[in-house]
């Protein structure tokens, strides 16, 4: 049978003719023509190939930023530490704006790293600063609270700053999902920082993190995959359509959670989010081609590939998730995506850059999670010695599954035994 080339644009996608592939992940380290990926240079090309597949069959295609003009204005934010950063984007005759909140440390300095978190303003009201923004600022990081609702409405109306510039048509030219639209907004924050806002605020645009929880964790993962300028990508509790591998299901499985202070036998009684939820009522998060998919096994990608797109020289991925609160979000499937992406990190000589934090309960980036993230960034972004951070980094390698529950994991983990041994040997 003649091989069909995969679609590489945002046009109609033709699903591959395959049998059931539930127990097989799409190959990360092999080109679509069968050639193995063996060098960093080859990965650069394979990365383009994978990104094109995600553009075509899942999230949509990020617009060409070179056609946009980004300007900014900084205004007081109500306290000595707060600023309002208004970002304006012009495209030909169109113009749109959105505003993010910046929280600076009490004693800001030049060249600060920046923690950007998707965080709707409506969640907190007054005080305007979210708890995680305050934690980051107290640690000497600038913090940017990004309300994605100002960029794209969380529904199928396709309204907001993004769709003002790029109206949704559902056809070949523009059929992008809301997750990509939100990610576009995160990328424009970087543009504004690079355009001069970073200098005025004391932020180094080359030391930026992007984080989000749940649906916003999905989009944060997209932002880190599509835009290599983000140094640290932090998707939390993102589940299906985010970090969890579609081709797994941990409903009804029993895990030993004693290492997290939980029970020795906890049963996940929740079903994982069904694929038809994503293509149905939540389909507006994705591109039109994805909404036409009948089953996940027909996708030419899975979410270990999304994790791999966050890899690069000096780049880092920190997956955060709970377990008892996350039955719907398939925590084991997230761990499989994490470990199955490790070959790329190893190939690039960045094996330590791939990380996973699992807490017992909480659909959130907990204060303890963020403290660990900032300790990690103190060491890996700012070059501080290990003795300069007070916390331990030992819990960042998915040990709950890879070490404490290895005997009950999906058989697809078996092909990554070498990677499992490697990451566990790096426990800090």
C-alpha positions in Angstrom: 0.0 0.0 0.0 1.3 3.4 -0.9 2.2 5.5 2.2 0.3 8.7 2.6 2.1 11.8 3.8 0.6 13.4 6.9 -1.1 16.8 6.5 1.1 19.7 7.5 -1.2 22.6 7.4 -4.3 23.6 9.3 -6.4 22.1 6.5 -8.4 18.9 6.5 -6.7 16.1 8.3 -6.8 12.5 7.1 -6.5 10.0 9.9 -4.0 7.2 9.4 -5.3 3.8 8.3 -4.4 1.7 11.3 -5.7 -1.1 13.5 -6.2 -0.5 17.3 -3.0 1.0 18.7 -4.1 1.4 22.3 -0.9 -0.4 23.6 1.4 1.5 21.3 2.5 5.1 21.5 3.2 7.0 18.3 7.0 6.9 17.8 8.7 10.0 19.1 12.2 9.3 17.9 11.4 8.4 14.3 10.5 10.5 11.4 7.2 9.8 9.6 9.3 8.3 6.7 10.8 5.7 9.2 14.2 7.2 9.7 15.5 7.2 13.3 16.2 10.4 15.2 19.8 10.0 16.4 21.3 13.6 16.7 20.3 16.9 18.1 20.2 18.3 14.5 17.8 15.6 13.5 15.6 16.3 16.5 15.3 19.9 15.3 13.8 18.6 12.1 11.6 16.0 13.9 10.4 18.7 16.2 9.1 20.7 13.2 7.3 17.6 12.0 5.7 16.9 15.3 4.6 20.5 15.8 3.0 20.5 12.3 1.0 17.5 13.4 -0.3 19.2 16.5 -1.1 22.2 14.5 -3.1 20.2 12.0 -4.9 17.6 14.1 -5.2 19.1 17.7 -4.6 22.7 18.6 -4.3 24.8 15.4 -1.6 26.8 13.8 0.0 29.7 15.7 -0.1 32.9 13.6 3.0 34.4 12.1 4.2 36.8 14.8 6.4 38.7 12.4 3.2 40.2 10.9 2.2 41.6 14.3 3.3 44.8 16.0 3.3 44.6 19.8 3.4 47.7 22.0 2.8 48.2 25.7 1.9 50.7 28.4 2.7 50.3 32.2 0.5 51.9 34.8 0.4 51.8 38.6 -1.5 48.8 40.0 -2.7 50.0 43.3 0.2 49.1 45.6 3.9 49.8 45.6 4.6 46.4 44.2 1.8 46.2 41.6 1.7 47.3 38.0 -0.8 47.0 35.1 0.8 46.0 31.8 -1.4 46.8 28.9 -0.4 44.9 25.7 -1.5 46.1 22.3 -1.2 44.0 19.2 -1.7 45.5 15.7 -2.2 43.4 12.6 -2.5 45.4 9.4 -5.7 47.6 10.1 -6.8 45.7 13.1 -5.8 46.4 16.7 -6.6 44.7 20.1 -5.4 44.9 23.7 -5.4 43.0 26.9 -3.9 43.7 30.4 -1.9 41.6 32.8 -1.1 42.3 36.4 2.5 42.4 37.5 3.7 41.9 41.0 7.2 42.9 41.8 9.3 42.0 44.9 9.6 44.5 47.7 13.1 45.2 46.5 13.1 44.6 42.7 16.4 44.4 40.9 17.4 44.4 37.3 17.3 41.1 35.4 14.7 39.3 37.5 13.2 36.0 36.4 9.5 36.0 35.8 6.8 33.6 36.8 3.7 33.9 34.5 0.6 32.0 35.5 -2.8 31.8 33.8 -5.0 33.1 36.5 -8.5 34.7 35.8 -8.9 38.0 37.6 -12.4 36.9 38.7 -11.0 34.1 40.9 -9.6 36.6 43.4 -11.3 39.9 43.1 -9.7 42.0 45.9 -6.9 41.7 46.9 -5.9 41.6 43.2 -2.8 39.6 43.8 -3.2 35.8 43.7 -1.5 33.7 46.4 1.0 32.3 43.9 1.9 35.7 42.7 2.8 36.8 46.2 4.8 33.6 46.8 6.9 34.2 43.7 7.4 37.9 44.5 8.5 37.1 48.0 11.1 34.9 46.6 12.6 37.7 44.4 10.7 36.7 41.2 8.6 39.1 39.2 5.1 37.6 38.8 2.6 38.1 36.0 -1.0 37.2 36.5 -2.5 36.5 33.1 -6.3 36.3 32.6 -6.9 34.2 29.5 -10.5 35.3 29.3 -9.4 38.7 28.0 -7.7 36.9 25.0 -10.4 34.3 24.2 -13.7 33.5 25.8 -14.0 30.0 27.3 -16.8 28.9 25.0 -17.5 28.3 21.3 -18.2 32.0 20.5 -14.6 32.6 19.6 -14.5 36.1 21.1 -11.7 38.1 22.7 -8.4 39.8 21.6 -7.1 36.8 19.7 -10.3 36.3 17.6 -10.5 40.1 16.9 -7.2 39.7 14.9 -7.8 36.2 13.7 -11.6 35.6 13.2 -12.5 31.9 13.5 -13.9 30.5 10.2 -13.7 26.7 10.9 -12.2 26.4 7.4 -8.7 25.9 6.2 -7.4 29.4 6.9 -8.4 29.8 10.6 -9.8 27.0 12.7 -7.7 27.4 15.8 -8.9 26.2 19.2 -9.2 28.3 22.4 -6.2 26.6 24.0 -4.0 27.9 21.2 -5.6 31.4 21.5 -4.7 31.5 25.2 -1.2 30.4 24.4 -0.9 33.2 21.8 -1.6 35.6 24.6 1.1 34.2 26.8 3.5 34.6 23.9 2.5 38.2 23.4 3.5 38.8 27.0 7.0 37.7 26.1 6.9 40.1 23.1 6.0 43.0 25.3 8.8 42.2 27.8 11.2 42.0 24.9 9.9 45.2 23.4 11.0 47.2 26.5 8.6 46.4 29.3 11.1 43.9 30.7 13.7 46.6 31.0 11.3 49.0 32.7 10.1 46.4 35.1 13.5 44.8 35.8 12.5 41.5 34.2 14.8 39.4 32.0 12.6 38.1 29.2 15.0 35.2 28.8 14.2 33.9 32.2 10.4 33.4 31.9 8.2 30.5 33.1 4.7 29.8 32.0 2.2 27.9 34.3 -1.4 27.0 34.5 -3.9 24.6 36.1 -6.5 22.3 34.6 -7.7 23.8 31.2 -5.1 26.5 31.7 -2.5 23.8 32.3 -3.4 22.4 28.9 -2.8 25.8 27.3 0.4 26.4 29.3 1.7 23.2 27.8 0.8 24.4 24.3 2.6 27.7 25.0 5.8 26.0 26.0 5.5 23.6 23.1 4.9 26.2 20.4 7.3 29.0 21.7 10.8 28.0 22.6 11.4 31.3 24.4 9.7 30.0 27.5 12.5 28.6 29.7 10.3 26.6 32.0 6.9 25.1 31.2 4.7 24.2 34.1 1.4 22.4 33.2 -0.6 21.4 36.3 -3.5 18.9 36.6 -3.9 19.2 32.8 -5.3 15.8 32.0 -6.6 14.7 28.6 -5.8 17.3 25.9 -2.9 18.5 28.1 -0.2 16.1 29.4 -2.1 12.8 29.9 -1.6 10.2 27.2 -4.9 9.5 25.5 -4.1 5.8 25.0 -4.2 4.9 28.7 -6.9 4.5 31.3 -6.4 4.2 35.1 -10.0 4.0 36.2 -10.4 1.4 38.9 -6.6 0.9 39.5 -5.2 0.7 43.0 -2.1 2.6 44.1 0.1 2.8 47.2 0.1 6.4 48.3 1.9 6.0 51.6 5.0 7.8 50.3 2.8 10.9 50.1 1.2 10.4 53.5 -1.9 8.7 52.0 -3.4 5.2 52.2 -1.5 2.1 51.2 -4.3 1.1 48.9 -6.2 3.9 47.2 -8.5 3.1 44.3 -9.2 5.5 41.5 -12.9 5.3 41.4 -13.3 8.1 38.9 -13.4 7.5 35.1 -10.8 9.3 33.1 -12.1 12.1 30.9 -13.7 10.5 27.8 -12.3 11.4 24.4 -15.8 12.3 23.2 -15.9 15.0 25.9 -13.0 16.7 24.3 -14.3 16.4 20.8 -17.8 17.3 21.9 -18.8 19.9 24.5 -15.2 21.0 25.0 -14.3 20.8 21.3 -13.9 24.6 21.1 -10.6 24.2 23.0 -9.2 22.4 19.9 -9.1 22.9 16.2 -11.9 21.7 13.9 -9.9 18.7 12.6 -9.6 17.4 16.2 -13.4 17.7 16.7 -14.0 15.4 13.8 -11.9 12.6 15.3 -13.8 9.5 16.4 -11.2 8.0 18.7 -7.9 8.9 20.2 -6.1 5.9 18.6 -6.5 7.6 15.2 -4.3 10.5 16.2 -0.8 10.5 14.8 0.5 12.1 18.0 0.0 11.6 21.7 0.9 13.8 24.7 4.5 12.5 25.3 5.2 14.3 22.1 3.8 17.6 23.5 6.1 17.1 26.5 9.1 16.6 24.2 8.4 19.9 22.4 9.2 21.7 25.7 12.8 20.2 25.5 15.7 22.3 24.4 19.1 23.7 25.5 18.5 25.4 28.9 14.8 24.6 28.8 12.8 22.8 31.5 9.5 21.0 32.0 7.9 20.6 35.4 4.6 18.7 35.3 2.6 19.2 38.5 -0.5 17.2 39.5 -2.4 15.7 42.4 -3.5 12.1 42.6 -6.6 11.6 44.9 -8.1 14.8 43.4 -7.2 13.8 39.8 -9.0 10.6 38.8 -10.7 12.4 35.9 -7.2 13.7 34.8 -5.4 10.3 34.6 -2.3 11.0 36.7 -0.7 7.8 35.6 -1.2 8.8 32.0 0.6 12.1 32.7 3.5 10.1 34.2 3.7 8.0 31.0 3.9 11.2 28.9 6.6 12.5 31.2 8.8 9.4 31.0 8.1 8.7 27.3 9.5 12.1 26.4 12.8 11.5 28.3 14.7 10.2 25.2 14.6 13.7 23.7 15.9 15.4 26.9 18.7 12.8 27.0 19.6 13.2 23.3 20.0 17.0 23.9 22.1 16.5 27.0 19.4 18.0 29.2 18.2 14.9 31.0 17.7 16.8 34.3 15.4 19.3 32.6 12.4 16.9 32.6 10.5 16.8 35.9 7.3 15.7 37.5 5.9 16.7 41.0 3.0 14.7 42.4 1.2 15.8 45.5 -1.4 13.9 47.4 -4.5 16.1 46.9 -5.4 19.3 45.3 -6.4 20.5 41.8 -3.9 23.3 41.9 -0.3 24.4 42.0 0.0 24.2 45.8 2.3 26.6 47.7 4.6 23.7 48.4 4.7 22.9 44.7 5.6 26.4 43.8 8.3 26.6 46.6 9.9 23.5 45.0 9.6 25.0 41.5 11.3 28.2 42.7 14.0 26.3 44.5 14.6 24.4 41.2 14.7 27.6 39.2 17.1 29.2 41.7 19.5 26.4 40.9 18.9 25.8 37.2 18.0 29.3 36.0 19.9 31.5 38.3 22.9 29.2 38.9 22.7 29.2 42.7 24.3 26.3 44.6 22.2 23.5 46.1 23.1 24.7 49.5 21.5 28.1 48.8 18.0 26.6 48.6 16.2 25.4 51.8 13.9 22.8 50.2 14.6 19.4 48.7 14.4 18.7 45.0 14.2 14.9 45.5 10.4 14.7 44.7 10.6 15.9 41.1 11.0 12.6 39.3 7.6 11.0 39.4 8.7 8.6 42.1 5.1 7.8 43.2 4.6 5.8 40.0 8.0 5.0 38.7 9.3 3.7 42.1 6.4 3.1 44.5 3.9 1.6 42.0 6.0 0.3 39.2 4.4 -3.1 39.4 0.9 -1.9 38.5 1.5 0.5 35.7 0.3 0.3 32.1 2.4 -2.2 30.0 3.4 0.7 27.8 5.8 1.8 30.6 7.8 -1.4 30.0 9.5 0.0 26.9 10.9 2.9 29.0 12.7 0.8 31.6 16.1 2.4 30.8 14.6 5.9 31.0 12.9 5.0 34.4 16.2 3.9 35.8 18.0 6.9 34.5 15.5 9.5 36.0 15.4 7.7 39.3 19.2 7.8 39.5 19.0 11.6 39.2 16.8 12.0 42.3 18.2 15.0 44.0 
